[in-house]
């Protein structure tokens, strides 16, 4: 581990207070923080994760832990893309996100993660649902910077997305990619697509998959399925922006079904 590497940890707790969800506890060490909570739609608590250095380099380790207490409803997003820079001689950069939801609602809507050419990134998101928890979230990764003509010729990405309910696994998604490997360009792999994303919603019942499949997304290849009460959408595109736009359109349709309220986009998305 480099002596200059960042070690950052952020712990958040959301609790119901009357008709409003409040950020009842926040504790941080190192450069991973949140701004004050925002309430653009009444009692639902919107928070923005901020990493002041602006990027993650080899040897950095970031940990986020959130606890949603019964009756609370929080929405977590980021003001910009998360960036993993070239690692050079340093070890892999690591990001661990553990989200616990107990008889509450959580929306996990971060902007994309950009893995620069030469980066070695390990990300792990664990979603632990308990009781009557409700969850709607997505994760999007972009390999290299296609807008600048940069591919993912070297480096590595290890990405885990794990979803549990009362300790039982609902979805265990593990991705391992090496820069420059055939999997990036082969038909059986990413077929040259540099952006990939997964959207999850649970519980999912009586969802009109036809309406979701009819959404206009000419630049995105996507597929939908329902397994063990979880709605899963997987998407591929040349760039991250069309994937994010598709997922936002799905969120507009799914949120009223899951949470009983219309979608109100975080203000930070408009800046």
Protein Blocks (a to p, Z undefined) as FASTA:
>chain_A
ZZkbccdddddddddehjbccdfbccdedjddddddddfeojaccdddddfkopacehia
cdddddddehiacddddfbdcddddekjaccdddddddddehiacdddddcddddehiac
ddddddddehjaccdddddddehjfknopacfbccddddddddeehiafbdcdddddehi
aklmmmklnnopabdcdddddddehiafklmmmpccfkbccddddeehiacdddddfbfk
lmmmmmmmmmmmmmmmmnopacdddfklmZZ
